[in-house]
Amino acid sequence: QVQLVESGGGLVEPGGSLKLSCVASGGSFSMYVMGWYRQAPGKQRELLARELSGGKINYVDDANGRFTITRNNAKNTVYFQMNNLKSDDKAVYYCDAVERCSTVPPRWGQGTQVTIPT
């Protein structure tokens, strides 16, 4: 089964940008649709954006216009560009992989911390 490793988190000032990466291994990357989530302290993990089987991408309201998913199948990598970051965006960010046409539960990475000072 595919394994995921996120990277690219760090400390960024309000209004700044970060680009997260999620590298997949151990599976056929093109067979998966990818998503990005985050979990802030004391809160549940929440969806930010998800690829759909038809090639479209669904963004939740808070991510729409600020965050962008892209992928590079040759590098088995999905990216998450985050712009105009706010203090409320402080969280651990996770990618997940859902196998197309399958009922197998999604696979998760270990997460990468994003910190924005107030």
GROMACS elastic network, one bead per residue, 0.5 to 0.9 nm:
[ bonds ]
;  ai    aj funct       b0    kb
    1    25     6  0.83451   500
    1    26     6  0.58042   500
    1    27     6  0.56831   500
    1    28     6  0.89823   500
    1   107     6  0.82604   500
    2    24     6  0.62297   500
    2    25     6  0.54248   500
    2    28     6  0.76372   500
    2    29     6  0.78513   500
    2    97     6  0.79034   500
    2   107     6  0.70632   500
    3    23     6  0.81353   500
    3    24     6  0.55240   500
    3    25     6  0.52300   500
    3    26     6  0.60995   500
    3    27     6  0.77009   500
    3    97     6  0.87976   500
    3   107     6  0.70267   500
    3   108     6  0.74963   500
    3   109     6  0.70302   500
    4    22     6  0.62693   500
    4    23     6  0.55925   500
    4    25     6  0.66142   500
    4    95     6  0.74900   500
    4    96     6  0.75545   500
    4    97     6  0.80441   500
    4   107     6  0.74608   500
    4   108     6  0.62938   500
    4   110     6  0.76368   500
    5    21     6  0.80252   500
    5    22     6  0.53886   500
    5    23     6  0.52970   500
    5    24     6  0.66889   500
    5    25     6  0.86210   500
    5    94     6  0.89659   500
    5    95     6  0.82775   500
    5   108     6  0.84885   500
    5   109     6  0.51979   500
    5   110     6  0.65341   500
    5   111     6  0.75248   500
    5   112     6  0.88346   500
    6     9     6  0.83964   500
    6    20     6  0.70307   500
    6    21     6  0.54912   500
    6    23     6  0.65046   500
    6    93     6  0.81500   500
    6    94     6  0.69237   500
    6    95     6  0.69838   500
    6   109     6  0.62180   500
    6   110     6  0.68478   500
    6   111     6  0.57329   500
    6   112     6  0.58782   500
    7    19     6  0.88306   500
    7    20     6  0.57976   500
    7    21     6  0.52780   500
    7    22     6  0.65006   500
    7    23     6  0.84699   500
    7   111     6  0.76853   500
    7   112     6  0.57071   500
    7   113     6  0.86263   500
    8    18     6  0.71246   500
    8    19     6  0.60985   500
    8    21     6  0.60208   500
    8    22     6  0.88388   500
    8   112     6  0.70211   500
    8   113     6  0.84849   500
    8   114     6  0.85099   500
    9    12     6  0.89022   500
    9    18     6  0.70999   500
    9    19     6  0.77261   500
    9    20     6  0.62694   500
    9    21     6  0.87991   500
    9    92     6  0.84194   500
    9    93     6  0.79950   500
    9   111     6  0.89100   500
    9   112     6  0.52582   500
    9   113     6  0.51583   500
    9   115     6  0.78424   500
   10    18     6  0.80910   500
   10   112     6  0.79821   500
   10   113     6  0.61490   500
   10   115     6  0.59569   500
   10   116     6  0.84771   500
   11   113     6  0.84815   500
   11   114     6  0.61675   500
   11   116     6  0.58683   500
   11   117     6  0.78077   500
   12    15     6  0.83028   500
   12    16     6  0.59904   500
   12    17     6  0.71341   500
   12    18     6  0.75546   500
   12    85     6  0.79806   500
   12   114     6  0.77253   500
   12   115     6  0.63840   500
   12   116     6  0.53114   500
   12   117     6  0.75074   500
   13    16     6  0.54530   500
   13    17     6  0.83616   500
   13    85     6  0.76550   500
   13    86     6  0.81871   500
   13    87     6  0.84951   500
   13   115     6  0.84576   500
   13   116     6  0.56265   500
   13   117     6  0.63655   500
   13   118     6  0.86092   500
   14    17     6  0.85666   500
   14    84     6  0.69506   500
   14    85     6  0.53827   500
   14    86     6  0.50702   500
   14    87     6  0.63744   500
   14   116     6  0.61466   500
   14   117     6  0.70629   500
   14   118     6  0.77152   500
   15    83     6  0.70945   500
   15    86     6  0.63085   500
   16    82     6  0.84045   500
   16    83     6  0.61921   500
   16    84     6  0.53434   500
   16    85     6  0.55025   500
   16    86     6  0.82344   500
   16   116     6  0.89407   500
   17    81     6  0.74493   500
   17    82     6  0.54162   500
   17    84     6  0.60819   500
   17    85     6  0.62004   500
   18    80     6  0.81544   500
   18    81     6  0.60952   500
   18    82     6  0.52800   500
   18    83     6  0.67318   500
   18    85     6  0.82615   500
   18   114     6  0.86291   500
   19    79     6  0.66864   500
   19    80     6  0.55161   500
   19    82     6  0.60200   500
   19    83     6  0.85708   500
   20    78     6  0.83990   500
   20    79     6  0.55180   500
   20    81     6  0.63497   500
   20    82     6  0.79240   500
   20    93     6  0.85050   500
   20   112     6  0.82004   500
   21    77     6  0.66690   500
   21    78     6  0.59232   500
   21    80     6  0.64215   500
   21    81     6  0.87779   500
   21    95     6  0.87111   500
   22    76     6  0.83514   500
   22    77     6  0.54604   500
   22    78     6  0.52379   500
   22    79     6  0.62507   500
   22    80     6  0.83587   500
   22    94     6  0.84261   500
   22    95     6  0.64580   500
   22    96     6  0.87941   500
   22   109     6  0.78907   500
   23    75     6  0.77195   500
   23    76     6  0.57978   500
   23    78     6  0.66693   500
   23    79     6  0.87814   500
   24    27     6  0.74518   500
   24    28     6  0.87217   500
   24    29     6  0.66894   500
   24    75     6  0.86111   500
   24    76     6  0.54137   500
   24    77     6  0.61607   500
   24    78     6  0.83000   500
   24    97     6  0.86869   500
   25    28     6  0.79872   500
   25    29     6  0.76591   500
   25    76     6  0.72146   500
   26    29     6  0.85636   500
   27    30     6  0.88061   500
   27    31     6  0.81746   500
   27    32     6  0.89140   500
   28    31     6  0.56030   500
   28    32     6  0.75317   500
   28    76     6  0.84451   500
   29    32     6  0.56730   500
   29    33     6  0.84680   500
   29    73     6  0.66391   500
   29    74     6  0.89457   500
   29    76     6  0.57085   500
   29    77     6  0.82061   500
   29    97     6  0.88609   500
   30    33     6  0.76770   500
   30    73     6  0.64554   500
   30    76     6  0.80825   500
   31    98     6  0.84046   500
   31    99     6  0.58317   500
   31   100     6  0.57300   500
   31   101     6  0.88475   500
   32    53     6  0.88336   500
   32    97     6  0.57037   500
   32    98     6  0.52625   500
   32   100     6  0.55550   500
   33    50     6  0.75754   500
   33    51     6  0.54943   500
   33    52     6  0.65419   500
   33    53     6  0.67171   500
   33    55     6  0.88989   500
   33    96     6  0.83717   500
   33    97     6  0.57804   500
   33    98     6  0.53244   500
   33    99     6  0.64510   500
   33   100     6  0.66922   500
   34    49     6  0.86683   500
   34    50     6  0.59986   500
   34    51     6  0.55265   500
   34    52     6  0.82597   500
   34    69     6  0.88376   500
   34    71     6  0.88558   500
   34    78     6  0.73430   500
   34    95     6  0.69201   500
   34    96     6  0.56603   500
   34    98     6  0.63457   500
   34    99     6  0.88308   500
   35    47     6  0.76502   500
   35    48     6  0.76228   500
   35    49     6  0.56374   500
   35    51     6  0.61034   500
   35    69     6  0.81919   500
   35    78     6  0.87844   500
   35    94     6  0.82726   500
   35    95     6  0.54907   500
   35    96     6  0.52371   500
   35    97     6  0.65935   500
   35    98     6  0.82052   500
   36    46     6  0.87865   500
   36    47     6  0.63755   500
   36    48     6  0.56619   500
   36    49     6  0.54427   500
   36    50     6  0.64309   500
   36    69     6  0.81606   500
   36    80     6  0.74641   500
   36    93     6  0.70640   500
   36    94     6  0.56953   500
   36    96     6  0.64320   500
   37    45     6  0.65428   500
   37    46     6  0.54043   500
   37    48     6  0.51769   500
   37    49     6  0.71311   500
   37    50     6  0.87735   500
   37    92     6  0.84377   500
   37    93     6  0.57224   500
   37    94     6  0.51072   500
   37    95     6  0.61589   500
   37    96     6  0.78308   500
   38    44     6  0.84863   500
   38    45     6  0.54911   500
   38    46     6  0.55250   500
   38    47     6  0.67562   500
   38    48     6  0.71790   500
   38    89     6  0.85820   500
   38    90     6  0.88095   500
   38    91     6  0.59252   500
   38    92     6  0.54322   500
   38    94     6  0.58020   500
   38    95     6  0.85550   500
   38   111     6  0.84376   500
   39    42     6  0.82375   500
   39    43     6  0.62525   500
   39    44     6  0.59087   500
   39    46     6  0.62840   500
   39    90     6  0.86249   500
   39    91     6  0.52856   500
   39    92     6  0.52867   500
   39    93     6  0.65391   500
   39    94     6  0.80934   500
   40    43     6  0.53793   500
   40    44     6  0.72739   500
   40    45     6  0.73570   500
   40    46     6  0.88407   500
   40    88     6  0.85252   500
   40    89     6  0.79867   500
   40    90     6  0.64663   500
   40    92     6  0.63653   500
   40    93     6  0.87618   500
   41    44     6  0.83752   500
   41    90     6  0.86883   500
   41    91     6  0.68804   500
   41    92     6  0.84790   500
   43    46     6  0.85319   500
   45    94     6  0.89485   500
   47    50     6  0.76676   500
   47    59     6  0.84490   500
   47    60     6  0.72271   500
   48    58     6  0.84209   500
   48    59     6  0.59517   500
   48    60     6  0.54029   500
   48    61     6  0.83198   500
   48    62     6  0.76352   500
   48    63     6  0.59632   500
   48    64     6  0.86226   500
   48    67     6  0.84159   500
   49    57     6  0.69204   500
   49    58     6  0.54929   500
   49    60     6  0.61596   500
   49    63     6  0.72207   500
   49    64     6  0.84661   500
   49    67     6  0.82130   500
   49    68     6  0.80099   500
   49    69     6  0.72794   500
   50    56     6  0.86577   500
   50    57     6  0.56291   500
   50    58     6  0.52491   500
   50    59     6  0.66174   500
   50    60     6  0.89102   500
   50    69     6  0.79653   500
   51    54     6  0.83278   500
   51    55     6  0.66036   500
   51    56     6  0.60566   500
   51    58     6  0.63162   500
   51    59     6  0.88649   500
   51    69     6  0.79465   500
   52    55     6  0.55665   500
   52    56     6  0.53180   500
   52    57     6  0.56332   500
   52    58     6  0.70320   500
   53    56     6  0.72614   500
   53    57     6  0.89119   500
   53   100     6  0.72547   500
   54    57     6  0.86941   500
   57    69     6  0.77057   500
   58    64     6  0.86964   500
   59    62     6  0.80437   500
   59    63     6  0.59271   500
   59    64     6  0.53890   500
   59    65     6  0.87340   500
   59    67     6  0.82148   500
   59    68     6  0.84280   500
   60    63     6  0.54759   500
   60    64     6  0.60617   500
   61    64     6  0.52004   500
   61    65     6  0.85092   500
   62    65     6  0.82150   500
   62    66     6  0.78911   500
   62    67     6  0.87227   500
   63    66     6  0.54763   500
   63    67     6  0.51450   500
   63    68     6  0.79947   500
   63    82     6  0.84372   500
   64    67     6  0.61911   500
   64    68     6  0.79580   500
   65    68     6  0.77273   500
   65    83     6  0.86905   500
   66    81     6  0.81131   500
   66    82     6  0.59835   500
   66    83     6  0.51760   500
   66    84     6  0.64864   500
   66    85     6  0.80487   500
   67    80     6  0.67386   500
   67    81     6  0.54661   500
   67    83     6  0.62268   500
   67    84     6  0.88667   500
   68    79     6  0.79635   500
   68    80     6  0.56215   500
   68    81     6  0.51089   500
   68    82     6  0.67110   500
   68    83     6  0.87588   500
   69    78     6  0.70617   500
   69    79     6  0.56685   500
   69    81     6  0.65619   500
   70    77     6  0.86799   500
   70    78     6  0.57959   500
   70    79     6  0.52204   500
   70    80     6  0.66543   500
   70    81     6  0.80674   500
   71    74     6  0.89902   500
   71    75     6  0.85135   500
   71    76     6  0.78122   500
   71    77     6  0.57680   500
   71    79     6  0.58632   500
   71    80     6  0.87834   500
   72    75     6  0.54628   500
   72    76     6  0.61118   500
   72    77     6  0.53705   500
   72    78     6  0.62570   500
   72    79     6  0.81984   500
   73    77     6  0.63735   500
   73    78     6  0.80478   500
   74    77     6  0.78337   500
   75    78     6  0.86151   500
   78    95     6  0.84814   500
   82    85     6  0.67594   500
   85    88     6  0.81668   500
   85    89     6  0.63631   500
   85    90     6  0.86840   500
   85   116     6  0.75290   500
   86    89     6  0.53950   500
   86    90     6  0.76304   500
   86   116     6  0.67430   500
   86   117     6  0.86494   500
   86   118     6  0.83678   500
   87    90     6  0.57651   500
   87   115     6  0.78178   500
   87   116     6  0.50269   500
   87   117     6  0.60795   500
   87   118     6  0.54838   500
   88    91     6  0.81459   500
   88   116     6  0.79148   500
   88   118     6  0.86832   500
   89   114     6  0.76210   500
   89   115     6  0.77852   500
   89   116     6  0.71445   500
   90    93     6  0.89828   500
   90   113     6  0.78673   500
   90   114     6  0.54388   500
   90   116     6  0.55538   500
   90   117     6  0.82690   500
   91   112     6  0.84704   500
   91   113     6  0.60805   500
   91   114     6  0.55335   500
   91   115     6  0.67814   500
   91   116     6  0.89313   500
   92   111     6  0.58194   500
   92   112     6  0.53798   500
   92   114     6  0.60019   500
   92   115     6  0.85734   500
   93   110     6  0.87906   500
   93   111     6  0.52252   500
   93   112     6  0.52635   500
   93   113     6  0.62329   500
   93   114     6  0.70732   500
   94   108     6  0.69646   500
   94   109     6  0.60236   500
   94   110     6  0.68225   500
   94   112     6  0.66686   500
   95   107     6  0.84821   500
   95   108     6  0.60781   500
   95   109     6  0.59205   500
   95   110     6  0.85173   500
   95   111     6  0.72794   500
   96   106     6  0.62160   500
   96   107     6  0.54118   500
   96   109     6  0.65589   500
   97   105     6  0.89031   500
   97   106     6  0.53888   500
   97   107     6  0.51978   500
   97   108     6  0.67047   500
   97   109     6  0.89064   500
   98   102     6  0.80574   500
   98   103     6  0.87732   500
   98   104     6  0.76492   500
   98   105     6  0.70773   500
   98   107     6  0.67564   500
   99   102     6  0.56683   500
   99   103     6  0.77926   500
   99   104     6  0.69200   500
   99   105     6  0.82429   500
   99   106     6  0.72075   500
   99   107     6  0.88284   500
  100   103     6  0.85376   500
  102   105     6  0.84602   500
  103   106     6  0.87809   500
  104   107     6  0.87640   500
  108   111     6  0.82249   500
  109   112     6  0.87980   500
